[in-house]
Amino acid sequence: MQTNLFSSYKLGDLNLPSRIVMAPLTRMRAGEGNVPQPMNVEYYRQRSNAALIITEATQISPQGVGYPHTPGIHSPQQIEGWKSVTEAVHQQGGRIFMQLWHVGRVSHPSLQPNGELPVAPSAIAPEGMAATYEGEKPFVTPRALETEEIPQIVQQYAQAAKNAQQAGFDGVEIHSANGYLLDEFLQDGSNKRTDKYGGSIENRARFLMEVTEAVTKVWNSKRVGVRLSPSSTFMNMSDSNPEALFSYVAQKLNHFNLAYLHIVEPRIKGDKHDEDQSSGLGVEFFRPIFQGTLITAGGYTKHTGNEVLAAEDADLVAYGRLFIANPDLPKRFELNAPLNNYDRSTFYTQGKEGYIDYPFLERANLTLN
């Protein structure tokens, strides 16, 4: 029988009822102190029908903040806020992983403790504008991390992983994609270091491997995933030899026996979907290299999701914008029901509109197709 979106899947010791994953989605709706609030609880509760929810990116430290109103996992109040989220999801029978995040250079002094410079592998600013509480401001040139500071950040990832356990999560995903700190270390367009964290591919991957090792000492490795975006140019990311870099990274990650490797497809550039931009390293590149579960994310429909599963290029398919607009997305797919259209203008606003007010199906008016 051919695998499709509605086939069950065993992810480590978790039994998933389908292959439909909710992708991590930054929504900028945390409360004061970057603490999850009641509408965040309702947002995730509504979407607990996903086979697996991966939360929005969540800061491991005050230094990791890069956007207003984004949640953290480094204070007792944040842990308590997230505990309400995980309890709501578990009451609905769902499963939820937290995505651990440090934005690196994609920040602004106004978001940093004591107005300090953001940190990065090298003092190279991304192009464009930073999101701040006072509106958009030009990115500043970040401060290159000192070699002796990096182990401290590794420990912050480990502590955040412990805090996620305390908050009741089922696992964690290490965010090493989209031009944020771990990705900045991986790619030589942003990493010009000359110490043991720069230069060779092995050195540039060292930080990610140290973080993965630290997190898998906190969690059983089968409850830890890693996300990569090997083809994204978001935040001016680039590498001189992405095939060599990311094949090395995937091979090294095999040693950890992870829950999964999560790949952002080439056609996704940040939060934009470019149908014409399909060249690059997609999930099929990683299938012969990575020995565990592969999740693919990137503008999938029901039809294309079934296609990638049938081709055995991926094991699970993550949906982002469709889950924003359709809290009951798996049911809509199952019934071939029409989908709500998402409203991009409310992706990053702070209210309930475009967040927890998208309608569910009126099942009484539907017949199976």
C-alpha positions as a Markdown table, in Angstrom:
| # | Residue | x | y | z |
|---|---|---|---|---|
| 1 | Met | 0.0 | 0.0 | 0.0 |
| 2 | Gln | 1.4 | 3.3 | -1.1 |
| 3 | Thr | 2.4 | 5.8 | 1.7 |
| 4 | Asn | 0.5 | 9.0 | 1.8 |
| 5 | Leu | -0.2 | 11.9 | 4.2 |
| 6 | Phe | -2.7 | 9.8 | 6.1 |
| 7 | Ser | -0.4 | 6.9 | 6.7 |
| 8 | Ser | 0.7 | 6.5 | 10.4 |
| 9 | Tyr | 4.3 | 6.8 | 11.3 |
| 10 | Lys | 6.5 | 5.8 | 14.2 |
| 11 | Leu | 8.9 | 8.7 | 15.1 |
| 12 | Gly | 11.2 | 7.1 | 17.6 |
| 13 | Asp | 8.9 | 6.1 | 20.4 |
| 14 | Leu | 6.1 | 8.4 | 19.3 |
| 15 | Asn | 3.2 | 7.0 | 17.3 |
| 16 | Leu | 2.1 | 9.7 | 14.8 |
| 17 | Pro | -1.5 | 9.3 | 13.3 |
| 18 | Ser | -0.5 | 10.9 | 10.0 |
| 19 | Arg | 2.5 | 12.4 | 8.1 |
| 20 | Ile | 1.1 | 16.0 | 8.4 |
| 21 | Val | 3.5 | 18.1 | 10.5 |
| 22 | Met | 2.8 | 21.7 | 11.6 |
| 23 | Ala | 5.9 | 23.7 | 10.6 |
| 24 | Pro | 7.6 | 26.2 | 13.0 |
| 25 | Leu | 6.0 | 29.6 | 12.3 |
| 26 | Thr | 7.2 | 32.8 | 13.8 |
| 27 | Arg | 4.0 | 34.8 | 14.7 |
| 28 | Met | 5.2 | 37.6 | 17.1 |
| 29 | Arg | 2.4 | 37.3 | 19.6 |
| 30 | Ala | 4.0 | 36.5 | 22.9 |
| 31 | Gly | 3.1 | 38.7 | 25.9 |
| 32 | Glu | 5.2 | 40.9 | 28.1 |
| 33 | Gly | 8.6 | 39.4 | 29.0 |
| 34 | Asn | 8.4 | 37.2 | 25.9 |
| 35 | Val | 6.0 | 34.9 | 27.8 |
| 36 | Pro | 3.4 | 32.8 | 26.0 |
| 37 | Gln | -0.1 | 34.1 | 26.8 |
| 38 | Pro | -3.6 | 32.7 | 26.6 |
| 39 | Met | -4.1 | 33.3 | 22.9 |
| 40 | Asn | -0.9 | 31.3 | 22.2 |
| 41 | Val | -2.4 | 28.4 | 24.2 |
| 42 | Glu | -5.5 | 28.6 | 22.1 |
| 43 | Tyr | -3.6 | 28.8 | 18.8 |
| 44 | Tyr | -1.7 | 25.6 | 19.5 |
| 45 | Arg | -4.7 | 23.9 | 21.0 |
| 46 | Gln | -6.6 | 24.5 | 17.8 |
| 47 | Arg | -3.9 | 22.8 | 15.7 |
| 48 | Ser | -3.2 | 19.8 | 17.9 |
| 49 | Asn | -4.6 | 17.6 | 15.2 |
| 50 | Ala | -1.3 | 17.8 | 13.5 |
| 51 | Ala | 0.8 | 14.6 | 13.6 |
| 52 | Leu | 3.4 | 16.7 | 15.3 |
| 53 | Ile | 3.5 | 20.4 | 16.1 |
| 54 | Ile | 6.9 | 22.2 | 15.9 |
| 55 | Thr | 6.6 | 25.5 | 17.7 |
| 56 | Glu | 7.6 | 28.8 | 16.5 |
| 57 | Ala | 11.3 | 29.6 | 17.0 |
| 58 | Thr | 11.9 | 30.2 | 20.8 |
| 59 | Gln | 14.8 | 32.1 | 22.2 |
| 60 | Ile | 17.3 | 30.3 | 24.4 |
| 61 | Ser | 18.6 | 33.5 | 26.0 |
| 62 | Pro | 18.0 | 37.2 | 26.1 |
| 63 | Gln | 20.9 | 37.6 | 23.6 |
| 64 | Gly | 19.1 | 35.3 | 21.2 |
| 65 | Val | 16.2 | 37.7 | 20.6 |
| 66 | Gly | 15.8 | 39.2 | 17.1 |
| 67 | Tyr | 12.1 | 40.1 | 16.8 |
| 68 | Pro | 9.6 | 41.8 | 19.0 |
| 69 | His | 6.9 | 39.7 | 20.8 |
| 70 | Thr | 8.6 | 36.4 | 20.2 |
| 71 | Pro | 8.6 | 33.8 | 23.0 |
| 72 | Gly | 11.6 | 32.6 | 25.0 |
| 73 | Ile | 12.4 | 29.5 | 27.1 |
| 74 | His | 15.0 | 31.0 | 29.5 |
| 75 | Ser | 12.8 | 32.5 | 32.4 |
| 76 | Pro | 10.5 | 30.8 | 34.9 |
| 77 | Gln | 7.6 | 32.8 | 33.6 |
| 78 | Gln | 8.3 | 31.6 | 30.0 |
| 79 | Ile | 8.5 | 28.0 | 31.2 |
| 80 | Glu | 5.1 | 28.4 | 32.9 |
| 81 | Gly | 3.6 | 30.0 | 29.9 |
| 82 | Trp | 4.7 | 27.2 | 27.6 |
| 83 | Lys | 3.5 | 24.6 | 30.2 |
| 84 | Ser | -0.1 | 25.9 | 29.5 |
| 85 | Val | 0.5 | 25.3 | 25.8 |
| 86 | Thr | 1.8 | 21.8 | 26.1 |
| 87 | Glu | -1.0 | 20.8 | 28.5 |
| 88 | Ala | -3.6 | 22.1 | 26.1 |
| 89 | Val | -2.0 | 20.2 | 23.2 |
| 90 | His | -1.7 | 17.0 | 25.2 |
| 91 | Gln | -5.3 | 17.2 | 26.4 |
| 92 | Gln | -6.3 | 17.1 | 22.7 |
| 93 | Gly | -4.1 | 14.1 | 22.1 |
| 94 | Gly | -1.4 | 16.0 | 20.2 |
| 95 | Arg | 2.4 | 16.0 | 20.3 |
| 96 | Ile | 4.6 | 19.1 | 20.3 |
| 97 | Phe | 8.3 | 19.8 | 19.9 |
| 98 | Met | 9.9 | 23.2 | 20.8 |
| 99 | Gln | 12.2 | 24.8 | 18.3 |
| 100 | Leu | 15.3 | 26.3 | 20.0 |
| 101 | Trp | 16.6 | 29.5 | 18.6 |
| 102 | His | 19.4 | 32.1 | 18.7 |
| 103 | Val | 19.1 | 34.7 | 16.0 |
| 104 | Gly | 22.8 | 35.7 | 15.9 |
| 105 | Arg | 23.3 | 38.8 | 13.8 |
| 106 | Val | 19.6 | 39.1 | 12.8 |
| 107 | Ser | 18.9 | 41.4 | 15.7 |
| 108 | His | 19.3 | 45.0 | 16.8 |
| 109 | Pro | 20.9 | 46.7 | 19.9 |
| 110 | Ser | 17.4 | 47.8 | 21.0 |
| 111 | Leu | 16.5 | 44.1 | 21.4 |
| 112 | Gln | 19.7 | 43.2 | 23.1 |
| 113 | Pro | 20.5 | 43.2 | 26.9 |
| 114 | Asn | 21.9 | 46.7 | 27.8 |
| 115 | Gly | 21.7 | 47.8 | 24.1 |
| 116 | Glu | 24.7 | 45.6 | 23.2 |
| 117 | Leu | 25.6 | 44.6 | 19.6 |
| 118 | Pro | 24.2 | 41.4 | 18.3 |
| 119 | Val | 26.7 | 38.5 | 18.0 |
| 120 | Ala | 27.7 | 36.5 | 15.0 |
| 121 | Pro | 30.6 | 34.3 | 13.8 |
| 122 | Ser | 32.1 | 37.3 | 12.0 |
| 123 | Ala | 31.5 | 41.1 | 12.0 |
| 124 | Ile | 29.3 | 41.0 | 8.9 |
| 125 | Ala | 25.9 | 42.6 | 8.8 |
| 126 | Pro | 23.0 | 41.2 | 6.8 |
| 127 | Glu | 21.4 | 43.5 | 4.3 |
| 128 | Gly | 18.0 | 44.9 | 5.0 |
| 129 | Met | 16.1 | 46.0 | 8.1 |
| 130 | Ala | 15.7 | 44.7 | 11.6 |
| 131 | Ala | 12.3 | 44.4 | 13.2 |
| 132 | Thr | 12.2 | 46.4 | 16.5 |
| 133 | Tyr | 9.6 | 47.7 | 18.9 |
| 134 | Glu | 10.0 | 51.1 | 17.3 |
| 135 | Gly | 9.6 | 49.9 | 13.7 |
| 136 | Glu | 12.1 | 48.8 | 11.2 |
| 137 | Lys | 15.7 | 49.9 | 11.6 |
| 138 | Pro | 18.8 | 49.1 | 9.5 |
| 139 | Phe | 20.8 | 46.1 | 10.7 |
| 140 | Val | 24.0 | 46.9 | 12.5 |
| 141 | Thr | 27.4 | 45.3 | 12.1 |
| 142 | Pro | 27.4 | 42.5 | 14.7 |
| 143 | Arg | 30.2 | 41.6 | 17.1 |
| 144 | Ala | 32.2 | 38.5 | 16.3 |
| 145 | Leu | 31.9 | 36.0 | 19.2 |
| 146 | Glu | 35.1 | 35.3 | 21.0 |
| 147 | Thr | 36.2 | 31.6 | 20.9 |
| 148 | Glu | 35.8 | 31.3 | 24.7 |
| 149 | Glu | 32.2 | 32.6 | 24.5 |
| 150 | Ile | 30.9 | 29.8 | 22.3 |
| 151 | Pro | 30.8 | 27.1 | 25.0 |
| 152 | Gln | 28.6 | 29.4 | 27.1 |
| 153 | Ile | 26.1 | 29.5 | 24.2 |
| 154 | Val | 26.2 | 25.7 | 23.9 |
| 155 | Gln | 25.3 | 25.5 | 27.6 |
| 156 | Gln | 22.4 | 27.9 | 26.9 |
| 157 | Tyr | 21.0 | 25.5 | 24.4 |
| 158 | Ala | 21.4 | 22.7 | 26.9 |
| 159 | Gln | 19.6 | 24.7 | 29.6 |
| 160 | Ala | 16.9 | 25.7 | 27.2 |
| 161 | Ala | 16.4 | 22.0 | 26.4 |
| 162 | Lys | 16.0 | 21.3 | 30.1 |
| 163 | Asn | 13.5 | 24.1 | 30.4 |
| 164 | Ala | 11.6 | 22.6 | 27.5 |
| 165 | Gln | 11.4 | 19.4 | 29.4 |
| 166 | Gln | 10.1 | 21.2 | 32.5 |
| 167 | Ala | 7.5 | 22.9 | 30.3 |
| 168 | Gly | 6.2 | 19.5 | 29.2 |
| 169 | Phe | 7.3 | 19.3 | 25.6 |
| 170 | Asp | 7.7 | 16.0 | 23.8 |
| 171 | Gly | 11.0 | 16.9 | 22.2 |
| 172 | Val | 13.0 | 19.8 | 20.8 |
| 173 | Glu | 14.2 | 20.9 | 17.3 |
| 174 | Ile | 17.5 | 22.7 | 17.0 |
| 175 | His | 17.1 | 25.7 | 14.6 |
| 176 | Ser | 20.1 | 25.7 | 12.3 |
| 177 | Ala | 18.4 | 27.3 | 9.3 |
| 178 | Asn | 17.2 | 30.6 | 7.8 |
| 179 | Gly | 20.3 | 32.7 | 8.4 |
| 180 | Tyr | 20.3 | 32.5 | 12.3 |
| 181 | Leu | 23.3 | 31.9 | 14.5 |
| 182 | Leu | 24.0 | 28.2 | 13.9 |
| 183 | Asp | 23.4 | 28.6 | 10.1 |
| 184 | Glu | 25.7 | 31.7 | 10.2 |
| 185 | Phe | 28.5 | 29.5 | 11.5 |
| 186 | Leu | 27.9 | 26.8 | 8.9 |
| 187 | Gln | 28.1 | 28.9 | 5.8 |
| 188 | Asp | 31.3 | 30.6 | 4.6 |
| 189 | Gly | 29.4 | 33.7 | 3.3 |
| 190 | Ser | 28.9 | 34.7 | 7.0 |
| 191 | Asn | 31.7 | 32.8 | 8.7 |
| 192 | Lys | 35.2 | 34.2 | 8.1 |
| 193 | Arg | 36.7 | 33.0 | 11.4 |
| 194 | Thr | 40.2 | 31.7 | 11.7 |
| 195 | Asp | 39.8 | 29.8 | 14.9 |
| 196 | Lys | 38.5 | 26.2 | 15.4 |
| 197 | Tyr | 35.0 | 27.4 | 14.4 |
| 198 | Gly | 36.0 | 28.8 | 11.0 |
| 199 | Gly | 37.7 | 27.9 | 7.8 |
| 200 | Ser | 37.2 | 24.2 | 7.0 |
| 201 | Ile | 33.8 | 22.6 | 6.7 |
| 202 | Glu | 34.6 | 20.5 | 9.8 |
| 203 | Asn | 35.4 | 23.7 | 11.8 |
| 204 | Arg | 32.3 | 25.6 | 10.6 |
| 205 | Ala | 30.1 | 22.6 | 11.6 |
| 206 | Arg | 31.7 | 22.3 | 15.0 |
| 207 | Phe | 29.3 | 24.6 | 16.8 |
| 208 | Leu | 26.2 | 22.8 | 15.5 |
| 209 | Met | 27.7 | 19.5 | 16.5 |
| 210 | Glu | 28.5 | 20.7 | 20.0 |
| 211 | Val | 25.0 | 22.0 | 20.4 |
| 212 | Thr | 23.5 | 18.8 | 19.2 |
| 213 | Glu | 25.7 | 16.8 | 21.5 |
| 214 | Ala | 24.7 | 19.0 | 24.5 |
| 215 | Val | 21.0 | 18.8 | 23.7 |
| 216 | Thr | 21.1 | 15.0 | 23.2 |
| 217 | Lys | 22.6 | 14.7 | 26.7 |
| 218 | Val | 19.5 | 16.4 | 28.0 |
| 219 | Trp | 16.9 | 14.6 | 25.8 |
| 220 | Asn | 16.9 | 11.1 | 24.4 |
| 221 | Ser | 18.3 | 11.7 | 20.9 |
| 222 | Lys | 15.1 | 10.3 | 19.4 |
| 223 | Arg | 13.3 | 13.3 | 20.8 |
| 224 | Val | 15.7 | 15.8 | 19.1 |
| 225 | Gly | 15.5 | 17.1 | 15.6 |
| 226 | Val | 17.6 | 19.5 | 13.5 |
| 227 | Arg | 16.4 | 22.0 | 10.9 |
| 228 | Leu | 18.5 | 23.1 | 7.9 |
| 229 | Ser | 17.9 | 25.4 | 5.0 |
| 230 | Pro | 20.7 | 24.5 | 2.6 |
| 231 | Ser | 19.5 | 26.6 | -0.3 |
| 232 | Ser | 18.0 | 29.6 | 1.3 |
| 233 | Thr | 19.5 | 33.0 | 0.6 |
| 234 | Phe | 17.3 | 34.7 | 3.3 |
| 235 | Met | 19.4 | 37.1 | 5.4 |
| 236 | Asn | 22.1 | 37.1 | 2.7 |
| 237 | Met | 23.2 | 33.5 | 3.4 |
| 238 | Ser | 25.6 | 31.8 | 1.0 |
| 239 | Asp | 28.2 | 29.1 | 0.8 |
| 240 | Ser | 30.9 | 28.5 | -1.7 |
| 241 | Asn | 30.2 | 24.7 | -1.8 |
| 242 | Pro | 26.8 | 23.9 | -0.3 |
| 243 | Glu | 26.8 | 20.3 | -1.5 |
| 244 | Ala | 30.0 | 19.5 | 0.3 |
| 245 | Leu | 29.0 | 21.4 | 3.4 |
| 246 | Phe | 25.5 | 20.0 | 3.9 |
| 247 | Ser | 26.4 | 16.4 | 2.9 |
| 248 | Tyr | 29.1 | 16.6 | 5.7 |
| 249 | Val | 26.6 | 18.0 | 8.2 |
| 250 | Ala | 24.0 | 15.3 | 7.4 |
| 251 | Gln | 26.7 | 12.6 | 7.7 |
| 252 | Lys | 27.8 | 13.9 | 11.0 |
| 253 | Leu | 24.3 | 14.2 | 12.3 |
| 254 | Asn | 23.8 | 10.5 | 11.6 |
| 255 | His | 26.0 | 9.7 | 14.6 |
| 256 | Phe | 23.4 | 11.2 | 17.0 |
| 257 | Asn | 20.6 | 8.9 | 16.0 |
| 258 | Leu | 18.2 | 11.9 | 15.9 |
| 259 | Ala | 14.4 | 11.9 | 15.7 |
| 260 | Tyr | 14.6 | 13.6 | 12.4 |
| 261 | Leu | 16.4 | 16.0 | 10.0 |
| 262 | His | 14.1 | 18.8 | 8.8 |
| 263 | Ile | 14.9 | 20.3 | 5.4 |
| 264 | Val | 13.5 | 23.6 | 4.0 |
| 265 | Glu | 13.1 | 23.2 | 0.3 |
| 266 | Pro | 14.9 | 25.5 | -2.2 |
| 267 | Arg | 11.8 | 27.3 | -3.3 |
| 268 | Ile | 11.3 | 28.8 | 0.2 |
| 269 | Lys | 13.2 | 32.0 | 0.7 |
| 270 | Gly | 12.5 | 33.2 | 4.3 |
| 271 | Asp | 8.7 | 33.6 | 4.5 |
| 272 | Lys | 8.3 | 33.9 | 0.7 |
| 273 | His | 7.4 | 31.1 | -1.7 |
| 274 | Asp | 9.1 | 31.3 | -5.1 |
| 275 | Glu | 7.8 | 28.8 | -7.6 |
| 276 | Asp | 10.5 | 29.7 | -10.1 |
| 277 | Gln | 13.4 | 29.2 | -7.7 |
| 278 | Ser | 13.6 | 25.4 | -7.4 |
| 279 | Ser | 17.4 | 24.8 | -7.9 |
| 280 | Gly | 19.3 | 23.8 | -4.9 |
| 281 | Leu | 19.5 | 21.1 | -2.2 |
| 282 | Gly | 16.1 | 19.6 | -1.5 |
| 283 | Val | 15.1 | 16.7 | 0.6 |
| 284 | Glu | 16.0 | 14.2 | -2.1 |
| 285 | Phe | 19.6 | 15.3 | -1.8 |
| 286 | Phe | 19.6 | 14.2 | 1.8 |
| 287 | Arg | 17.8 | 10.9 | 1.4 |
| 288 | Pro | 20.9 | 8.8 | 0.4 |
| 289 | Ile | 23.0 | 10.6 | 3.1 |
| 290 | Phe | 20.9 | 10.9 | 6.2 |
| 291 | Gln | 19.9 | 7.5 | 7.8 |
| 292 | Gly | 16.9 | 8.7 | 9.8 |
| 293 | Thr | 13.6 | 10.3 | 9.4 |
| 294 | Leu | 13.4 | 13.2 | 7.0 |
| 295 | Ile | 10.8 | 16.1 | 7.2 |
| 296 | Thr | 10.4 | 18.3 | 4.2 |
| 297 | Ala | 8.9 | 21.8 | 4.3 |
| 298 | Gly | 8.2 | 24.2 | 1.5 |
| 299 | Gly | 4.9 | 25.3 | 0.1 |
| 300 | Tyr | 3.4 | 21.8 | -0.2 |
| 301 | Thr | -0.2 | 21.1 | -1.2 |
| 302 | Lys | -2.0 | 17.9 | -0.4 |
| 303 | His | -1.2 | 16.6 | -3.9 |
| 304 | Thr | 2.6 | 17.5 | -3.8 |
| 305 | Gly | 2.8 | 16.2 | -0.2 |
| 306 | Asn | 1.5 | 12.9 | -1.3 |
| 307 | Glu | 3.9 | 12.9 | -4.2 |
| 308 | Val | 7.0 | 13.4 | -2.1 |
| 309 | Leu | 5.9 | 10.7 | 0.3 |
| 310 | Ala | 5.1 | 8.3 | -2.6 |
| 311 | Ala | 8.5 | 8.9 | -4.1 |
| 312 | Glu | 10.0 | 8.1 | -0.6 |
| 313 | Asp | 12.1 | 11.3 | -0.7 |
| 314 | Ala | 10.6 | 12.3 | 2.7 |
| 315 | Asp | 8.9 | 10.6 | 5.6 |
| 316 | Leu | 6.9 | 13.5 | 6.9 |
| 317 | Val | 5.6 | 16.8 | 5.3 |
| 318 | Ala | 5.5 | 20.1 | 7.2 |
| 319 | Tyr | 2.9 | 22.7 | 6.4 |
| 320 | Gly | 3.2 | 26.3 | 7.4 |
| 321 | Arg | 0.9 | 28.9 | 5.9 |
| 322 | Leu | -1.9 | 26.3 | 5.3 |
| 323 | Phe | -1.8 | 25.5 | 9.0 |
| 324 | Ile | -2.0 | 29.2 | 9.8 |
| 325 | Ala | -5.3 | 29.6 | 7.9 |
| 326 | Asn | -6.7 | 26.1 | 8.5 |
| 327 | Pro | -6.4 | 24.9 | 12.1 |
| 328 | Asp | -8.1 | 21.7 | 11.1 |
| 329 | Leu | -5.9 | 21.1 | 8.0 |
| 330 | Pro | -5.6 | 17.3 | 8.3 |
| 331 | Lys | -9.4 | 17.0 | 8.4 |
| 332 | Arg | -9.8 | 19.3 | 5.4 |
| 333 | Phe | -7.2 | 17.3 | 3.5 |
| 334 | Glu | -9.0 | 14.0 | 4.5 |
| 335 | Leu | -12.4 | 15.3 | 3.3 |
| 336 | Asn | -11.1 | 17.1 | 0.2 |
| 337 | Ala | -12.7 | 20.2 | 1.7 |
| 338 | Pro | -12.0 | 23.7 | 0.6 |
| 339 | Leu | -9.2 | 25.6 | 2.4 |
| 340 | Asn | -9.4 | 29.0 | 4.0 |
| 341 | Asn | -7.1 | 31.5 | 2.4 |
| 342 | Tyr | -4.3 | 32.9 | 4.6 |
| 343 | Asp | -4.0 | 36.7 | 5.1 |
| 344 | Arg | -0.3 | 37.6 | 4.9 |
| 345 | Ser | -1.0 | 41.0 | 6.4 |
| 346 | Thr | -1.8 | 39.4 | 9.7 |
| 347 | Phe | 1.2 | 37.0 | 9.9 |
| 348 | Tyr | 3.2 | 39.3 | 12.2 |
| 349 | Thr | 0.6 | 41.5 | 13.9 |
| 350 | Gln | -0.1 | 41.2 | 17.6 |
| 351 | Gly | -3.8 | 40.6 | 17.9 |
| 352 | Lys | -6.1 | 37.6 | 17.7 |
| 353 | Glu | -7.1 | 38.5 | 14.1 |
| 354 | Gly | -5.5 | 36.1 | 11.6 |
| 355 | Tyr | -4.3 | 34.0 | 14.5 |
| 356 | Ile | -7.1 | 32.2 | 16.4 |
| 357 | Asp | -10.1 | 33.3 | 14.3 |
| 358 | Tyr | -9.8 | 31.2 | 11.2 |
| 359 | Pro | -12.9 | 29.1 | 10.9 |
| 360 | Phe | -13.1 | 25.3 | 11.3 |
| 361 | Leu | -15.1 | 23.2 | 9.0 |
| 362 | Glu | -18.8 | 22.9 | 9.4 |
| 363 | Arg | -18.7 | 19.1 | 9.2 |
| 364 | Ala | -22.4 | 18.7 | 9.0 |
| 365 | Asn | -22.4 | 20.4 | 5.6 |
| 366 | Leu | -19.7 | 18.1 | 4.2 |
| 367 | Thr | -19.9 | 14.8 | 2.4 |
| 368 | Leu | -16.9 | 12.7 | 1.6 |
| 369 | Asn | -15.6 | 13.3 | -1.8 |
